[in-house]
Amino acid sequence: MPNIQAVIFDWAGTTVDFGSTSPVSAFMEAFRRAGIEVTDEETRAPMGLLKRDHIRTMLRMPRIEKAWEERYKRTPDSDDVEALYADFEPALMAVLPQHCDIKPYVLDTVAALRQKGIKIGSTTGFTASMMEVVAREASKAGYNPDMLVTADDTGGFGRPWPYMVFENMKRLGLQDVRRIVKVGDTVSDMREGKNAGLIAVGVTEGSSIIGLDKASWDKLPSLEQFALRKKAREMFFANGADFVIDTMEELPKLIEAIENGEKA
């Protein structure tokens, strides 16, 4: 295996916002305003998709679709997606600045990767306007990837489409997908990475799959943490992950193992 040239990170749940809590509360509030109660699990299942696609996916879930039909006497349509998004976006923007904390080990890991000459790219399910907030707050804390691409840069094609990855590659001057690692905390991150032909790596702690903020995670007994990490690992591998790590601290050694042809 040739040397790794770049790592393309996700944002919320991967490098910032431990547990990816800000989008969840905003989605749930938007549905609540429409008279539909949704669960945390239902809300997190499509996490990582472009936000309109996320809403559309939730509306297709059998229980939510049935609840919608019972309330409105019809199936949800594209106008309903837009109405929900109109409530979602301001709800998210209101809380977003408070959910841009850098996850543990991210800054040290990025520094270590850059010392090896590895470029740092990024993709996201957030829009460009949302990322103006997130990137600004992350920069204040010292996290500045070399590239940030949203679906606004790819004609609206977000995950699991591979085009945000390809746009990173174009802007960073990269040719070989086999020399790029994609790191994320959702099923759609893994699918994006594999659709682009990259090495896909899932990160368990602080992920949207586990869905706990830092304080809640730290309070859990070690056996419960182990069980949640195991569940997340299984979900990542079931959706195409090549490797899974628990924290970002493990990434530099994993990349060394990949470069040395080890299974890791």
Contacts in CASP RR format, 6 or more apart in sequence:
PFRMAT RR
TARGET T0000
AUTHOR 0000-0000-0000
METHOD contacts of the structure
MODEL  1
MPNIQAVIFDWAGTTVDFGSTSPVSAFMEAFRRAGIEVTDEETRAPMGLL
KRDHIRTMLRMPRIEKAWEERYKRTPDSDDVEALYADFEPALMAVLPQHC
DIKPYVLDTVAALRQKGIKIGSTTGFTASMMEVVAREASKAGYNPDMLVT
ADDTGGFGRPWPYMVFENMKRLGLQDVRRIVKVGDTVSDMREGKNAGLIA
VGVTEGSSIIGLDKASWDKLPSLEQFALRKKAREMFFANGADFVIDTMEE
LPKLIEAIENGEKA
1 178 0 8 1.000
1 258 0 8 1.000
1 259 0 8 1.000
1 260 0 8 1.000
1 261 0 8 1.000
2 176 0 8 1.000
2 178 0 8 1.000
2 179 0 8 1.000
2 259 0 8 1.000
3 179 0 8 1.000
3 259 0 8 1.000
4 116 0 8 1.000
4 118 0 8 1.000
4 179 0 8 1.000
4 180 0 8 1.000
4 181 0 8 1.000
4 199 0 8 1.000
4 255 0 8 1.000
4 258 0 8 1.000
4 259 0 8 1.000
5 118 0 8 1.000
5 119 0 8 1.000
5 174 0 8 1.000
5 176 0 8 1.000
5 179 0 8 1.000
5 180 0 8 1.000
6 118 0 8 1.000
6 119 0 8 1.000
6 120 0 8 1.000
6 121 0 8 1.000
6 168 0 8 1.000
6 169 0 8 1.000
6 172 0 8 1.000
6 174 0 8 1.000
6 179 0 8 1.000
6 180 0 8 1.000
6 181 0 8 1.000
7 113 0 8 1.000
7 118 0 8 1.000
7 119 0 8 1.000
7 120 0 8 1.000
7 121 0 8 1.000
7 180 0 8 1.000
7 181 0 8 1.000
7 182 0 8 1.000
7 183 0 8 1.000
7 251 0 8 1.000
7 255 0 8 1.000
8 121 0 8 1.000
8 122 0 8 1.000
8 123 0 8 1.000
8 165 0 8 1.000
8 168 0 8 1.000
8 180 0 8 1.000
8 181 0 8 1.000
8 182 0 8 1.000
8 183 0 8 1.000
8 198 0 8 1.000
9 15 0 8 1.000
9 120 0 8 1.000
9 121 0 8 1.000
9 122 0 8 1.000
9 123 0 8 1.000
9 145 0 8 1.000
9 183 0 8 1.000
9 184 0 8 1.000
10 48 0 8 1.000
10 122 0 8 1.000
10 123 0 8 1.000
10 124 0 8 1.000
10 183 0 8 1.000
10 184 0 8 1.000
10 185 0 8 1.000
10 186 0 8 1.000
10 189 0 8 1.000
11 17 0 8 1.000
11 122 0 8 1.000
11 124 0 8 1.000
11 125 0 8 1.000
11 126 0 8 1.000
11 131 0 8 1.000
11 134 0 8 1.000
11 138 0 8 1.000
12 19 0 8 1.000
12 20 0 8 1.000
12 22 0 8 1.000
12 23 0 8 1.000
12 99 0 8 1.000
12 124 0 8 1.000
12 126 0 8 1.000
12 134 0 8 1.000
12 208 0 8 1.000
13 19 0 8 1.000
13 20 0 8 1.000
13 103 0 8 1.000
13 184 0 8 1.000
13 185 0 8 1.000
13 203 0 8 1.000
13 206 0 8 1.000
13 207 0 8 1.000
13 208 0 8 1.000
14 103 0 8 1.000
14 183 0 8 1.000
14 184 0 8 1.000
14 185 0 8 1.000
14 189 0 8 1.000
14 203 0 8 1.000
14 207 0 8 1.000
15 102 0 8 1.000
15 103 0 8 1.000
15 106 0 8 1.000
15 122 0 8 1.000
15 138 0 8 1.000
15 143 0 8 1.000
15 248 0 8 1.000
16 99 0 8 1.000
16 100 0 8 1.000
16 101 0 8 1.000
16 102 0 8 1.000
16 103 0 8 1.000
16 106 0 8 1.000
16 134 0 8 1.000
16 137 0 8 1.000
16 138 0 8 1.000
16 143 0 8 1.000
17 99 0 8 1.000
17 100 0 8 1.000
17 101 0 8 1.000
17 103 0 8 1.000
18 101 0 8 1.000
18 103 0 8 1.000
18 104 0 8 1.000
18 206 0 8 1.000
18 213 0 8 1.000
18 214 0 8 1.000
18 217 0 8 1.000
19 185 0 8 1.000
19 206 0 8 1.000
19 207 0 8 1.000
19 208 0 8 1.000
19 210 0 8 1.000
19 211 0 8 1.000
19 212 0 8 1.000
19 213 0 8 1.000
19 214 0 8 1.000
19 217 0 8 1.000
20 44 0 8 1.000
20 47 0 8 1.000
20 185 0 8 1.000
20 186 0 8 1.000
20 206 0 8 1.000
20 207 0 8 1.000
20 208 0 8 1.000
20 211 0 8 1.000
21 99 0 8 1.000
21 211 0 8 1.000
21 213 0 8 1.000
22 92 0 8 1.000
22 95 0 8 1.000
22 96 0 8 1.000
22 98 0 8 1.000
22 99 0 8 1.000
23 47 0 8 1.000
23 51 0 8 1.000
23 54 0 8 1.000
23 92 0 8 1.000
24 40 0 8 1.000
24 43 0 8 1.000
24 44 0 8 1.000
24 47 0 8 1.000
24 208 0 8 1.000
24 211 0 8 1.000
25 91 0 8 1.000
25 95 0 8 1.000
26 88 0 8 1.000
26 89 0 8 1.000
26 91 0 8 1.000
26 92 0 8 1.000
26 95 0 8 1.000
27 38 0 8 1.000
27 43 0 8 1.000
27 54 0 8 1.000
27 55 0 8 1.000
27 58 0 8 1.000
27 88 0 8 1.000
28 38 0 8 1.000
28 40 0 8 1.000
28 43 0 8 1.000
29 87 0 8 1.000
29 88 0 8 1.000
29 91 0 8 1.000
30 55 0 8 1.000
30 84 0 8 1.000
30 85 0 8 1.000
30 87 0 8 1.000
30 88 0 8 1.000
30 91 0 8 1.000
31 37 0 8 1.000
31 38 0 8 1.000
31 58 0 8 1.000
31 64 0 8 1.000
31 84 0 8 1.000
32 38 0 8 1.000
33 87 0 8 1.000
34 80 0 8 1.000
34 83 0 8 1.000
34 84 0 8 1.000
34 87 0 8 1.000
35 71 0 8 1.000
36 64 0 8 1.000
36 67 0 8 1.000
36 68 0 8 1.000
36 71 0 8 1.000
37 67 0 8 1.000
38 58 0 8 1.000
38 64 0 8 1.000
40 211 0 8 1.000
42 58 0 8 1.000
42 61 0 8 1.000
42 63 0 8 1.000
42 64 0 8 1.000
43 58 0 8 1.000
44 208 0 8 1.000
44 209 0 8 1.000
44 211 0 8 1.000
45 57 0 8 1.000
45 58 0 8 1.000
45 61 0 8 1.000
45 187 0 8 1.000
46 53 0 8 1.000
46 54 0 8 1.000
46 57 0 8 1.000
46 58 0 8 1.000
46 188 0 8 1.000
47 54 0 8 1.000
47 186 0 8 1.000
47 187 0 8 1.000
47 188 0 8 1.000
47 208 0 8 1.000
48 54 0 8 1.000
48 124 0 8 1.000
48 125 0 8 1.000
48 159 0 8 1.000
48 186 0 8 1.000
48 188 0 8 1.000
48 189 0 8 1.000
48 208 0 8 1.000
49 57 0 8 1.000
49 125 0 8 1.000
49 158 0 8 1.000
49 159 0 8 1.000
49 160 0 8 1.000
49 188 0 8 1.000
50 125 0 8 1.000
50 151 0 8 1.000
50 156 0 8 1.000
50 158 0 8 1.000
50 159 0 8 1.000
51 85 0 8 1.000
51 88 0 8 1.000
51 89 0 8 1.000
51 92 0 8 1.000
51 125 0 8 1.000
51 126 0 8 1.000
51 127 0 8 1.000
52 81 0 8 1.000
52 82 0 8 1.000
52 85 0 8 1.000
53 158 0 8 1.000
55 81 0 8 1.000
55 84 0 8 1.000
55 85 0 8 1.000
55 88 0 8 1.000
56 81 0 8 1.000
58 64 0 8 1.000
59 65 0 8 1.000
59 68 0 8 1.000
59 76 0 8 1.000
59 80 0 8 1.000
59 81 0 8 1.000
59 84 0 8 1.000
65 75 0 8 1.000
65 76 0 8 1.000
68 75 0 8 1.000
68 76 0 8 1.000
68 80 0 8 1.000
69 75 0 8 1.000
89 130 0 8 1.000
92 130 0 8 1.000
93 129 0 8 1.000
93 130 0 8 1.000
93 133 0 8 1.000
96 130 0 8 1.000
96 133 0 8 1.000
96 134 0 8 1.000
97 133 0 8 1.000
97 137 0 8 1.000
100 133 0 8 1.000
100 134 0 8 1.000
100 137 0 8 1.000
100 138 0 8 1.000
100 141 0 8 1.000
101 141 0 8 1.000
101 214 0 8 1.000
102 138 0 8 1.000
102 141 0 8 1.000
102 142 0 8 1.000
102 143 0 8 1.000
103 206 0 8 1.000
103 248 0 8 1.000
104 205 0 8 1.000
104 247 0 8 1.000
104 248 0 8 1.000
104 249 0 8 1.000
105 247 0 8 1.000
105 248 0 8 1.000
105 249 0 8 1.000
106 143 0 8 1.000
106 248 0 8 1.000
107 141 0 8 1.000
107 142 0 8 1.000
107 143 0 8 1.000
108 249 0 8 1.000
109 248 0 8 1.000
109 249 0 8 1.000
109 251 0 8 1.000
109 252 0 8 1.000
110 120 0 8 1.000
110 143 0 8 1.000
110 145 0 8 1.000
112 252 0 8 1.000
113 120 0 8 1.000
113 251 0 8 1.000
113 252 0 8 1.000
113 255 0 8 1.000
114 120 0 8 1.000
116 252 0 8 1.000
116 255 0 8 1.000
118 255 0 8 1.000
119 146 0 8 1.000
119 147 0 8 1.000
119 172 0 8 1.000
119 174 0 8 1.000
120 145 0 8 1.000
120 146 0 8 1.000
120 147 0 8 1.000
121 145 0 8 1.000
121 146 0 8 1.000
121 147 0 8 1.000
121 148 0 8 1.000
121 149 0 8 1.000
121 168 0 8 1.000
121 172 0 8 1.000
122 145 0 8 1.000
122 147 0 8 1.000
122 148 0 8 1.000
122 149 0 8 1.000
122 168 0 8 1.000
123 149 0 8 1.000
123 150 0 8 1.000
123 159 0 8 1.000
123 164 0 8 1.000
123 165 0 8 1.000
123 168 0 8 1.000
123 192 0 8 1.000
124 131 0 8 1.000
124 134 0 8 1.000
124 148 0 8 1.000
124 149 0 8 1.000
124 150 0 8 1.000
124 164 0 8 1.000
125 150 0 8 1.000
125 151 0 8 1.000
125 158 0 8 1.000
125 159 0 8 1.000
126 134 0 8 1.000
126 150 0 8 1.000
127 150 0 8 1.000
127 151 0 8 1.000
127 152 0 8 1.000
128 150 0 8 1.000
128 152 0 8 1.000
128 153 0 8 1.000
131 148 0 8 1.000
131 150 0 8 1.000
135 148 0 8 1.000
138 144 0 8 1.000
146 172 0 8 1.000
147 168 0 8 1.000
147 171 0 8 1.000
147 172 0 8 1.000
149 164 0 8 1.000
149 167 0 8 1.000
149 168 0 8 1.000
149 171 0 8 1.000
150 164 0 8 1.000
151 157 0 8 1.000
151 158 0 8 1.000
151 164 0 8 1.000
153 164 0 8 1.000
153 167 0 8 1.000
154 161 0 8 1.000
154 163 0 8 1.000
154 164 0 8 1.000
154 167 0 8 1.000
155 163 0 8 1.000
157 163 0 8 1.000
157 164 0 8 1.000
158 164 0 8 1.000
158 192 0 8 1.000
159 188 0 8 1.000
159 189 0 8 1.000
159 191 0 8 1.000
159 192 0 8 1.000
160 188 0 8 1.000
160 191 0 8 1.000
160 192 0 8 1.000
160 195 0 8 1.000
161 192 0 8 1.000
161 195 0 8 1.000
162 192 0 8 1.000
162 193 0 8 1.000
162 195 0 8 1.000
162 196 0 8 1.000
162 197 0 8 1.000
164 192 0 8 1.000
165 177 0 8 1.000
165 180 0 8 1.000
165 182 0 8 1.000
165 192 0 8 1.000
165 193 0 8 1.000
165 196 0 8 1.000
165 198 0 8 1.000
166 196 0 8 1.000
168 174 0 8 1.000
169 175 0 8 1.000
169 177 0 8 1.000
169 180 0 8 1.000
174 180 0 8 1.000
177 196 0 8 1.000
177 197 0 8 1.000
177 198 0 8 1.000
178 197 0 8 1.000
178 199 0 8 1.000
180 196 0 8 1.000
180 198 0 8 1.000
180 199 0 8 1.000
181 198 0 8 1.000
181 199 0 8 1.000
181 200 0 8 1.000
181 201 0 8 1.000
181 255 0 8 1.000
181 258 0 8 1.000
182 189 0 8 1.000
182 190 0 8 1.000
182 192 0 8 1.000
182 193 0 8 1.000
182 196 0 8 1.000
182 198 0 8 1.000
182 199 0 8 1.000
182 200 0 8 1.000
182 201 0 8 1.000
183 189 0 8 1.000
183 201 0 8 1.000
183 202 0 8 1.000
183 203 0 8 1.000
183 248 0 8 1.000
183 251 0 8 1.000
184 190 0 8 1.000
184 201 0 8 1.000
184 202 0 8 1.000
184 203 0 8 1.000
184 207 0 8 1.000
185 202 0 8 1.000
185 203 0 8 1.000
185 204 0 8 1.000
185 206 0 8 1.000
185 207 0 8 1.000
185 208 0 8 1.000
185 209 0 8 1.000
186 207 0 8 1.000
186 208 0 8 1.000
186 209 0 8 1.000
187 209 0 8 1.000
187 235 0 8 1.000
187 236 0 8 1.000
187 239 0 8 1.000
189 200 0 8 1.000
189 202 0 8 1.000
190 200 0 8 1.000
190 202 0 8 1.000
190 236 0 8 1.000
190 239 0 8 1.000
190 240 0 8 1.000
190 241 0 8 1.000
191 239 0 8 1.000
191 240 0 8 1.000
193 200 0 8 1.000
194 200 0 8 1.000
194 240 0 8 1.000
199 242 0 8 1.000
199 243 0 8 1.000
199 258 0 8 1.000
200 240 0 8 1.000
200 241 0 8 1.000
200 242 0 8 1.000
200 243 0 8 1.000
201 241 0 8 1.000
201 242 0 8 1.000
201 243 0 8 1.000
201 244 0 8 1.000
201 245 0 8 1.000
201 251 0 8 1.000
201 254 0 8 1.000
202 236 0 8 1.000
202 241 0 8 1.000
202 243 0 8 1.000
202 244 0 8 1.000
202 245 0 8 1.000
203 244 0 8 1.000
203 245 0 8 1.000
203 246 0 8 1.000
203 247 0 8 1.000
203 248 0 8 1.000
204 210 0 8 1.000
204 228 0 8 1.000
204 229 0 8 1.000
204 232 0 8 1.000
204 233 0 8 1.000
204 236 0 8 1.000
204 244 0 8 1.000
204 245 0 8 1.000
204 246 0 8 1.000
205 217 0 8 1.000
205 229 0 8 1.000
205 246 0 8 1.000
205 247 0 8 1.000
206 212 0 8 1.000
206 214 0 8 1.000
206 217 0 8 1.000
207 232 0 8 1.000
209 231 0 8 1.000
209 232 0 8 1.000
209 235 0 8 1.000
209 236 0 8 1.000
210 217 0 8 1.000
210 228 0 8 1.000
210 229 0 8 1.000
210 231 0 8 1.000
210 232 0 8 1.000
212 220 0 8 1.000
212 228 0 8 1.000
217 225 0 8 1.000
220 228 0 8 1.000
229 246 0 8 1.000
232 244 0 8 1.000
233 244 0 8 1.000
236 244 0 8 1.000
237 244 0 8 1.000
243 254 0 8 1.000
243 258 0 8 1.000
243 264 0 8 1.000
245 251 0 8 1.000
245 254 0 8 1.000
254 264 0 8 1.000
257 263 0 8 1.000
257 264 0 8 1.000
258 264 0 8 1.000
END
